[in-house]
Amino acid sequence: MDRTHRSTDALRPLALSQGLLSRADGSAQFAFGNVAVLASLTGPAEVRIRDELVDRATLDIHLRPLRGAGGPPLRSAESTLASLLAPLILLHLYPRALLQLTLQTVSSPSTAFTAPLSTDPLLGAGAEAGGDKNGKGKGKARGTGAGAAEKAARINAAVMALVDGGVQLRGMLVAVAVAVVPVTVSDDDEEELRLDPTPQEELASTSTHVFAFSFGQGVGGAEGTCVGVDSVGSFAEDQLFDAQDLAQSAAQTVLAFIRRSVETKYGVAGAPPPAQTRLAGGGAARREEAEEEGSDGDSDDDDQVMIDA
């Protein structure tokens, strides 16, 4: 969806599906608009002896791009994702076991060949790429990694795959992307925050930020606590804090959407109704009927308790 159809602080349409893969222990697909990531979980399963941990599970994460083979940027992203998820998962409940997450980008509009690439995210592309002599504006090299929206979708998909697989978590982890985009207002050059940026906005931005917030009792509460930031580009300290405030309110919106989606799949109550207890006799009248039917005196079930689920 183009930015002309939504405000700067609005998210693209969200989509979440769980249980898509029949041969996985848990799976989920999360999407910001047309940027979608599919995650599958295997485990708890047997782990190789060399990777076995006696006091907790081994967390293994594999990232696969939409096209081509992975490289050093994906290995770095795997390490970052593991550092975010490991404190969230109750790994000590699964000792000597393996929890393997595989994430595949299944839909992401690519702009990889519309601007020069560089391993230095601060390197300007220059006026030839559409920017000024300092390298600001269009064509600024963004590196060879994934976009900010794709990174956020990876985190959300991974968490929901764990939820679908029944893995015990301390809370929920929600990620949102924000970009700082230069704009011209009354012949003055300014910069504004764009929530959930499109690939075109990411290319034109001076910086992009991915914020991860944890929610739950003791790990962030209802408002959420920022537990991870992935920033690329040049930005001021005030811009970072403003972007975090914008992302935090958006993360609460994403969390509410996830809850509605889970309720739709598993039911609003989220659990079986509480059991109700009653005496087997059901009162004096039923007790008298039971005594008449069993007048031989063999029955001693007057104090039996039954459970109606």
N, C-alpha and C positions, 0 to 999 in steps of 0.2 A: 504494500500500500504506500502510495506517495505521501510525503509530508504535507502536501496541500490539503489532504483530507483529514488531518488530525493536528492537534496543537502540539507545541514543543514538549509538553509534559504528559503526553498520552502514549500509551502502549499500543503496539499493533495487536490485532486479534490473536488471542492465545489459544493453543490447542494442546490437549493432553490425552493420550491413549495408553492403556495399560494392558498387559497380558497379550501382546501381539504375537509373540513367538512361542510356539507350542513346545519346543525342545529346550527352552531356557527355564531356569528356576524362577526368574523374574524378568520382566521387560517393560519398557515404557518408551514412548516417543513424545518429546516436548518440542513445541514450535513457537517462535515469535514471528507471526506473519508467515512469510515464505522461507524462513530459516528454521529447519527442523533437524533434530538429532535423535537417533534411535540408540537406546542403551539396553544391553542384555546382561543378566547376572547368572553366574554359575556358582553354586555352592549353597551352604558349606559343603565342600567336597574334599577328597583326599589330596594331600599336597606332597610334593617331592620332599624327600628327606633333607636335601640341602637347603630348602626354603622353609622347613618346618619350624614353628615357634611353639615352645612348650606352654607358654602362658597366655597366648592370644592367637587369633587367626592371622593368616598372611593375606594382605590386601594387594591384589594384582590388577592393574589398570592398563588397558590397551586402547589407543585412539587410532581411528582410521579416517582419512580424509575422504571427501566426496569423490575425488578422482586422483589417480597416481598413487605413489608409495609414500609412506611417512618418512620423516627425517629428523634431524636434531630438534626443530621447533616442536614436533609432536612429543618427543621424549621429554622435553622440558615441561610441556603442558601436562603430561602424565604425572610427573613428579609434583607439580603444583596442585593438581586435582587430588592426588593421594594425601597431600598434607592438609587439605581442606576436609576430606571425608574421614580420615582416620580418627580424629578426636570425636567425631559425631557418632561413629559406630561403636557398639559395645563389643569390641573385639575379644574381650576376655571370656565371653560366653561361648566362643567357638575355638577353643585351643586345639592346636595341631590340625587345623583345617584351612581350606583355601576359599577365599571370596574373590572371584574373578569378574571384573567389569569390563565389557567391551562396548565402546561407543563409536558409532558410525554416523557421519554427517550424510543425510539422505536427501536434503534439499537446501541448497544455499546459492543464491545468485552470485556468480563469480565476477569480480572485477580485477582479477589478478593480472591480466594482461593490458589493462587500460592505464597503468601508471608504472613507472620504473620501480624495481625492487631493490632493497638494500638490507644488509644485515644490521645496519645502524639505524634505529628508528628515529634518530634526531637529524639524520642527513637530509638536507633540503634538495628537492628535485630541480629547483631553479625555474626561471621564466619559461624555459622551453616546454615544461610540463604544465604550464598554465598558472604558475605562481609568480611571486615577485622575485627580485634578485636575492632575497634572503631565504628563499625557499618556502615562504608561507603561502597558505591558500591551496588551490587545486594542485594535484599532482604530487603532494608531499609523500615521500616514500614511507610505506607503512610496515616494511619488513616482509618476511615470507610466511608468517604465522597466520592463524585464523582471525576472522574479524571479531569485534567485541561482542556482537549479538550471538555469534556462534559459540563463543566461549561461555556466555551465560546460559545458552540452551544446553550445552554439555553438562554443566553442573546440575541444572534442574532435572534433566533426563536421568542422570546417574542416581540422584537421590530417589526419584520415583521408581526406578528399577529396584532399588533396595527395599523400598516400601512394598512393592508388588511381590517381592520374594520373601517377605516376612522377616527380614533381618531387623534385629532390635536396634533402635536408634535412641540417642539422647534427646533429639529434637529434629526440627526440619531445617534444611539449608536451602535458601532461595537466592538466586543471582539475577542481577539486572545490569544492563549496559547503559552508559551515558557518554555522549560525545560533546566536545567543545568546538563549535563551528563558527568561523568568522562570517559576519554579515555586514552589510552596508545600510546604515540608517541615516537619512538626511545628509548624505555625503560624508558621514563619519563611519570609520571602521570600528566595529564592535564585535564582541564574541558572546554567543549565547549557548546555553545548555540544551541539548537535544536528547530526550529520553528515548531509549530503544532505537538507536540510529539505523538508517538504511545503509547499504554498502556505499552509495554515492555520498552520503553525509560523512561516513567514516573516511573516505578518500579526501574529502575537502576539509576535514577537521584538523585542528592543531594538536588535539590529544583525544584519546579514548580511554574510558575507565570501565572496568568490570568490578562491581561490588557484590560480595557474598555476605548474606545476613543469616544468622542462626536464630531460630524461634523455638521456644519451649521452656518448660519450668526449669529454672536454674541455668539455662543456656541462651537467654535472650528475652524470655517472656513474650508478651504479645506484640511489643514494639520492635523487637529484633536488635541484635548486636552485630556490628560489622566485624567479621572474622577474617576477611580476605579482600585485598584490593590488587587489581592487575591494571596498571596504568602504562600507556605508551604515548610518547610525545612530549611536548613542552607546555607547561601550565604553571599557574601561580598557586600558592597555598590556599588562598581564598576560593579559587575555582574548584579545587579538590574537595573542600568542605561543603561548598554549595552543591556540588554534584553528589556527594554522599547523602545530603539531606533529601535531595530529589529522588535518589535511588531507594532510600529507606522507605519512603511513603509508597513508591511503586512496588517494592518487594512485599509490602503488606497486601497490596491488591493482588499480586501474583499468588500469595499464600491463600488468600480467600478463594481465588479461582481453583487452586489445587484441592482445597477442602470440598468445594462443591462437586468437583469432578470425582473425587473418591467417594463421596456420599452417593453420587449417582450410580457408581459401579457396585458398591458394597451395601448400599442402604443407608438411610439417614441416621439410624441409630448407631450404625457401625459395629454392633455387637448383638448377640442374641438377647431377647428380653429377659429381665431378671426372673429367677425361679420363684414360684409362689408355693408356700407350704400350707398344708391343711391336715387335719386329723383324718385318718382313713374312715372313721365312723361318720364324720360330717355332722355331728350334733347328736342330741339325745334320741330323736326319732329314728335316725339311721342306725344308731347303736342298738336300739330295741329290735329293729328289723334284722340286723345281723345276728342278734342273740336268738331270734326265732328260727332263722335259717340254720344256724349252727347250734341247736339246742343240746347236742351231745356233749357240749362243754369242752371240746378239744381246742377251740379257738382261743388264743391269748393275744390277739393282734389289736386290742383296744387302744393301745398306746402307740401303734405304728404311725409313722409320719410318711406321707407321700409327697412327691415333688411333681408339680405340673410345670413343664418347661414352656 
